[in-house]
């Protein structure tokens, strides 16, 4: 459980940085569109940060599925980054 909490906090921090919002605004159940900053441009910033900070490749098909913090955490867990 500790690892998943750590992963959740890493993802929350990554999103806060990518969207340039306070960490407190990034709830664990946050979804695309919940914040004005998480629009299509914000989403691409998140995807680029995932690639650079988490060392994963995000292809065009995957981009459209990573639309919430739970989806991102699940993807990272399935791809050995969780």
C-alpha positions as CSV (number, residue, x, y, z in Angstrom):
1,X,0.0,0.0,0.0
2,X,2.9,2.4,0.8
3,X,4.1,2.1,-2.8
4,X,0.8,3.0,-4.3
5,X,0.4,6.0,-2.0
6,X,3.9,7.1,-3.0
7,X,3.0,6.7,-6.7
8,X,-0.2,8.6,-6.1
9,X,1.7,11.5,-4.5
10,X,4.2,11.4,-7.4
11,X,1.4,11.7,-10.0
12,X,-0.3,14.4,-8.0
13,X,2.9,16.4,-7.8
14,X,3.6,15.8,-11.5
15,X,0.1,17.1,-12.4
16,X,0.4,20.1,-10.1
17,X,3.7,21.1,-11.8
18,X,2.4,20.5,-15.3
19,X,-0.8,22.4,-14.7
20,X,0.9,25.1,-12.5
21,X,-1.6,24.7,-9.7
22,X,-1.2,24.2,-6.0
23,X,-0.9,20.6,-5.0
24,X,-4.0,21.0,-2.8
25,X,-6.0,21.5,-6.0
26,X,-5.0,18.1,-7.3
27,X,-7.3,15.6,-5.7
28,X,-6.6,11.8,-6.0
29,X,-9.8,11.4,-8.2
30,X,-9.0,14.4,-10.4
31,X,-10.2,14.0,-14.1
32,X,-9.6,15.9,-17.3
33,X,-11.7,19.0,-17.3
34,X,-12.1,19.2,-13.5
35,X,-9.7,22.1,-13.4
36,X,-9.7,24.8,-16.1
37,X,-5.9,24.2,-16.5
38,X,-6.5,20.5,-17.4
39,X,-7.7,21.3,-20.9
40,X,-6.2,19.9,-24.1
41,X,-3.0,21.9,-23.8
42,X,-2.7,21.0,-20.1
43,X,-3.2,17.4,-21.0
44,X,-0.3,17.5,-23.5
45,X,1.9,19.1,-20.8
46,X,1.0,16.2,-18.4
47,X,1.8,13.6,-21.1
48,X,5.2,15.2,-21.8
49,X,6.0,15.3,-18.1
50,X,5.0,11.7,-17.7
51,X,7.4,10.8,-20.5
52,X,10.3,12.8,-19.1
53,X,9.9,12.4,-15.4
54,X,8.5,8.8,-15.3
55,X,10.5,7.5,-18.2
56,X,7.6,6.0,-20.1
57,X,6.5,6.3,-23.7
58,X,3.0,7.7,-24.2
59,X,1.7,7.0,-27.7
60,X,-1.3,8.6,-29.5
61,X,-3.6,5.7,-28.5
62,X,-2.6,6.0,-24.8
63,X,-3.0,9.8,-24.5
64,X,-6.8,9.5,-24.8
65,X,-7.0,6.9,-22.0
66,X,-4.9,8.8,-19.4
67,X,-7.7,11.2,-18.5
68,X,-7.7,10.9,-14.7
69,X,-5.3,10.4,-11.9
70,X,-6.5,6.8,-11.2
71,X,-6.0,6.0,-15.0
72,X,-2.5,7.4,-14.9
73,X,-1.6,5.5,-11.8
74,X,-3.0,2.3,-13.2
75,X,-1.1,2.8,-16.5
76,X,2.2,3.3,-14.5
77,X,1.6,0.2,-12.4
78,X,0.9,-1.9,-15.5
79,X,4.0,-0.6,-17.2
80,X,6.4,-1.2,-14.4
81,X,6.6,2.3,-13.0
82,X,4.1,1.9,-10.2
